[in-house]
């Protein structure tokens, strides 16, 4: 008598797909121009001195600036749904003509994003969400870490008509982009931060005409 051993399901399934890409960059910029914040509370700063005078910002030349970082993206697609993970880490500093090194105040936050999407109705409907962690640049003493939760959906009604919906910052987190934050660096230390929008809803419809 012969006994047949039941076969195990294949993993990953034949129709599944996995995509991965990564990149590293290391850039040197000569004669870099960056904005430098001058304090109105310091008479030697070059900013008009006196009570009630706002912070002054001046563009100055640096001997060079160095930028380096790493980017990665991985997506696993099982047909009925997908999961993705991406990361971006950026570092940068300037070097003055006197050889003094200073961390750049305005560089993008380091970012890690996890995304999950599900497909329904014969793949016409896709719904999902993402969690995005943003880490403050180490050269920015004012910026804070923050985490955003976003959700999205799209419906492909036909080959020529598609509806997209997205809700960003679902929990109404108060945060500021480090690229929009400046500080005098002098006591008292005024802070100017352009806060980003809270809960943001977006709805779009796309219609294609012709072939």
N, C-alpha and C positions, 0 to 999 in steps of 0.2 A: 504494500500500500504506500502511495506517495502522498506526502503532505506539502502543500504550497504555502510558503511564508507570505503573508500579506505585505504588499509593497507600502512603503512610507510615502506620504505626500512630499513632493519636492519643495524645497525652500532654498532660494526664492522660487516662486512660481514661474513657469516659462514666460508669461507675459509681463512680469515685473521688470522694472528698469531702475538702475542706480546711476546717478550722475554726481561727479565730484570735480571741483576745480579749485586751484589755489594759486596765489601769486604773492611774491615778495618784492618790495621796491625799496630802493635806497638812493635818494636824489640829493645832489649838492647844487645849490643855487648861488651863483656869484652876485655880488652887489644887490643883495636882497633889500627890498623896501617894505617896511612894516610900520604900522601906526604905533606911536608911543604916547602914553597918557602923561600929560604934565599937570602937576598939582597947583591949583590956585592958592594953596595954603603955604607954598614954598616960594619965597621971593626970588630965589635963584633958578627956578625951573624954566623961566622964559614965558610963563603964562602970566597975564595981567593979575597983579596981586591986590586983594581987597575982599571985604566981606560980601558974601552973596554972589561972587563971581563963579561961574560954572567951571567944570573940569575942561581943560584944553587938550585936544588931541592933535598930534603933529606926525606927519610922515617923515621917517628918517631912514637913511641908508645904513646897512650893515655889510660887513665884509662878505659874509656868506650866511646861508641857512642850510640846515641839513634836515631832511625828512626821511623817515623810514617806517615801514609798517608791513602788515601781513593781512591778506584777505583770503577767505575760504568760504566755499558754498558746497553743501551736500544735499541731495534730494533723492528720496526713495519713493518710487511711484508704483503702486500696486494695482492701478487701473481704477478700482472703486474708491481710491483715496491716495493721498500722498503725505509725506512728512519731510520737512526740510530744516536744516540748521545752517546758519551763516554767521560769520564773525568778521569784524574789521578792527584792526588795532593800528593806531597811528601815533607816532611820536615825532617831535620836532623841536629844534632849538636854533637860536641865532648865535653868531660869533661876531663881535664888534671888531673894528679896525685895531683896537688895543688888545684883541685876543680874549676878551671877556665873553664867556658863554652864558646865555640866558634862555630858560625854557620859553617856548612860544606860548603866549596867552591864548591865542585864538587858533586852535586846531580842532578838527572834529572830535567828538566823543568816541571812545572805543565802544564798539557795539556788538552785541550778540543777540540774534533773533532766532526763535524757534517757531515754526509754522506747521499747521496741520490743516488739511483740506479733505472733504468728503464729496463724492459725486453721487447723484441720484438721477432718476428719470432718464435712464439710458444715457447717462453722462451729460445731459443737457443742463442740469442744475449742479452747481458747485458751491458749497458753503464751507467756511473755515474761520480760523482765527490765528493770531500770532501774539507772542509775548516778546517784547523788545527791551533788553537791558542796555542802558547807556552809562558808561563809566566816565567820570570827568577827566579831562586832561590833567596830568600831574603839574603842569606849569600854571594852571589857573586856580588861584586860591579862593575864588568866589563860587565857581560852578559846583553843582551837586550831582551825585549819581541819581538817576531816575529810571523807572520802569514803566513802559506803556503797554496796554493791552488793546489790540485792534481786532475787529471782525470784518468779514467780507462775504459777499455772495455774488454769483453771476448766473444768468440764465440765457442759454443760447436758444432762443425761441425758434429760429430757423437759420438757414445758412447765411441769410442776409440781415438778420436782426438779433441784437444782443443787448441785454440789460445788465448793468453792473451797479452794485451797492457796496459802500464801505463806511464803517464807523471807526474813526481814529480816536485814540485817547479815551477809551470807553469809560474809565473811572475818573475822568476829569482831573488828572494830575497837573499840578502847577509846576512848570519847569521852564528853564531858559536854555536856549541853545548857547553853548560856550562861545560860538563865533560872534554872538551879539552881546557879550558881557565885557565891560571894562571897569577898571578900578584905578585910583590914583596911586595906590601904593604908599600913600602918606597919611598919617593920622591927622584929623579924623578921616576915615577911608570911605569916601562916597562910592556908591555902587550904582551902575547904570545897567539894567538888565531888561532886554526886550523879551517879555514872556511869550511863549508860543500859545496857540489857540487851545482851548479846553476840548470838550467833546465836539467832534467835527463829523458831520454826516455828508456823504457824497453820493449822488445818484446820477448815472449816466446811461444814455441809450445810444446805440450805434446802429445805423442802418446803411447797408451797402447797396448801391444801385449799379446795374450793369453786370458784366461778367467778371 
